[in-house]
Amino acid sequence: MNEKLTKQTIGVGVAGTGFIGPAHIEALARIGVRVIGLAENTAENAKLKAAELGIPRAYDTFEDMLADDDIQVVHLTTPNVLHFPYAKAALLAGKHVVCEKPLAMNTTESGELAKLAAEKKLVNAVNYNLRMYPLVQQARSMVQKGDIGNLFIVQGSYLQDWMLLETDWNWRLDPALGGTLRAVSDIGSHWLDLMTFVTGLKIKEVYADFKIFHPTRKKPSKPVETFTGKMLKPEDYIDQEIHTEDYATILLHYENGVHGVLTVSQVSSGRKNRLFFEINGSKSSVAWDGERPNELWVGNRETPNQILIKDPALVDEKPRETISYPGGHAEGFPDTFKQMQKKVYEYILNGDYDQTPDFPTFADGHYEMQLCEAIEKSAKEKTWVKIN
Ligand SMILES: NC(=O)c1ccc[n+]([C@@H]2O[C@H](COP(=O)([O-])OP(=O)(O)OC[C@H]3O[C@@H](n4cnc5c(N)ncnc54)[C@H](O)[C@@H]3O)[C@@H](O)[C@H]2O)c1
């Protein structure tokens, strides 16, 4: 069936169209892949969103979307709790699946999904889209070529401020919807995935320190959309106990004796979405700030430091694949979605699923869940925890 699929005939269904669902839809439009229909939390919402986004079909339920034979690929952009049941149902219905991170709520679920996707020989991707920034790919290439030398230290942070106020609220604060971790699984897992991708190294053990700065938050009695930052009146809130971390610092022991440290926070005022990493090796260092994604800092001991800008003429061959525009023409967050889906759909349409995918898969999503569980255990038990 898949050999006959082309960009003209392949059909996509998207479940969940809040903040990030439309980013998937936009990316698919940019690469010429048709989104046929969408499912939402209610049939009415699906109709509204389909009209707003110009999507032909609005399904009453997710099951209706799976029953549509015109759909071969399902994108899951719902709250975390739905990733496992929806991904499992989609795989059992014979659909390829692109799932948002985190892949599931725990390793039992993520392990089952990785196994099922492999058994079914269906394409599976987890949207660790930050890998697709061209200069992240360049950092990886430089590590692979030996430009950095033997790696010593991997350090950095992922800081946001959208949970700073006690009145800030989102479904991610509810463990039943988001999981028992918050800052670590929501944004920390992006950083951890990126560092495994860039260094090629797995983490052997972790030691984590967590803090909840708002043990009680004011939850709006009405729904609030992600990142809209709307202010309600005092009588619109109810007090809610919080059990997930606002902040974490995690010590990391990688393979090959590489040491690392990551700080994650959703309460760092002024930091909107600042993912930063720096890798120090025996020859040089490399550093990147996700809020200035078109610049890569290269640190040298005996020659001047450099800023490499995103320019297809200046980067290595592999990173060039993720660049669409010449130097000086900034590419950013939405472009990572485009570049990721470009790779996913080339792979789906190529039809040879024995090839190693050039994008993050359910196996990577499962590894991230293993890390998350070890980090949570370490924070609770105040001890180093090994990764299985
Ligand atoms: N890769 C990234 O950069 C990135 C960025 C943001 C969010 N995410 C991930 O995307 C997912 C969604 O996050 P968001 O910020 O867009 O949340 P959101 O709350 O803005 O959107 C979620 C959407 O899912 C819908 N939904 C709820 N129940 C549903 C159901 N039963 N069936 C279908 N749709 C349903 C909601 O109505 C809403 O429209 C999360 O897993 C999050 O971790 C990833």
The ligand as a Gaussian input file, in Angstrom:
#p B3LYP/6-31G(d) Opt

LIG

0 1
 N        7.557000      19.854000      20.384000
 C        7.265000      21.010000      20.929000
 O        7.999000      21.969000      20.757000
 C        6.025000      21.165000      21.742000
 C        5.572000      22.445000      22.121000
 C        4.376000      22.547000      22.843000
 C        3.661000      21.413000      23.190000
 N        4.133000      20.183000      22.845000
 C        3.390000      18.973000      23.220000
 O        2.177000      18.968000      22.473000
 C        1.097000      18.437000      23.251000
 C       -0.031000      19.458000      23.272000
 O        0.429000      20.631000      23.941000
 P       -0.241000      22.062000      23.663000
 O        0.655000      23.039000      24.330000
 O       -0.547000      22.213000      22.243000
 O       -1.586000      21.926000      24.521000
 P       -2.947000      22.702000      24.270000
 O       -3.714000      22.572000      25.532000
 O       -2.692000      24.069000      23.737000
 O       -3.654000      21.869000      23.106000
 C       -4.156000      20.571000      23.311000
 C       -5.353000      20.375000      22.377000
 O       -5.807000      19.024000      22.515000
 C       -7.235000      19.069000      22.518000
 N       -7.806000      17.865000      23.103000
 C       -8.113000      17.614000      24.400000
 N       -8.709000      16.422000      24.520000
 C       -8.771000      15.886000      23.275000
 C       -9.276000      14.675000      22.747000
 N       -9.870000      13.769000      23.534000
 N       -9.150000      14.439000      21.407000
 C       -8.582000      15.360000      20.597000
 N       -8.115000      16.544000      21.040000
 C       -8.195000      16.808000      22.356000
 C       -7.546000      20.336000      23.287000
 O       -8.892000      20.758000      23.098000
 C       -6.517000      21.295000      22.711000
 O       -6.983000      21.904000      21.554000
 C        1.690000      18.110000      24.618000
 O        1.977000      16.737000      24.688000
 C        2.973000      18.931000      24.676000
 O        3.970000      18.330000      25.473000
 C        5.283000      20.059000      22.126000

